[in-house]
Amino acid sequence: MNIPGFGDMQGMLQKMQEMQQKIARVQQELEQQTVTAESGGGMVKVTADGRQKILQIKIERDVMNAEDGDMLEDLIVAAVNKAISDSQALSQAEMAKATSGLLPNIPGLKLPGF
């Protein structure tokens, strides 16, 4: 069906459905992919999946026994923020591959799971 100014609507709808299926598949795959971020030279390590879910936090025993609790808190925050940032970058890269440029680059456009 061609509507003046809109092109082939049926073809466009089919492409959108295909893209939705690809996105759903990539989102499932992202749950299986992980990133690990470190702070304090590896004293704190945080692992997150590709959907920004924190899976694990490892803290070196030497840091846990330290008297400076503020330093440990800062290291944890830094590692968590880095893990989330790395996970978001992974997600965006995988979504870009899946959509192969089908999504418009519209400033401010935020889609769930991206």
Secondary structure as GFF3:
##gff-version 3
##sequence-region A 1 114
A	DSSP	beta_strand	2	3	.	.	.	ID=ss1
A	DSSP	beta_strand	7	8	.	.	.	ID=ss2
A	DSSP	alpha_helix	9	30	.	.	.	ID=ss3
A	DSSP	beta_strand	34	39	.	.	.	ID=ss4
A	DSSP	beta_strand	44	49	.	.	.	ID=ss5
A	DSSP	beta_strand	54	59	.	.	.	ID=ss6
A	DSSP	alpha_helix	61	64	.	.	.	ID=ss7
A	DSSP	alpha_helix	69	99	.	.	.	ID=ss8
###
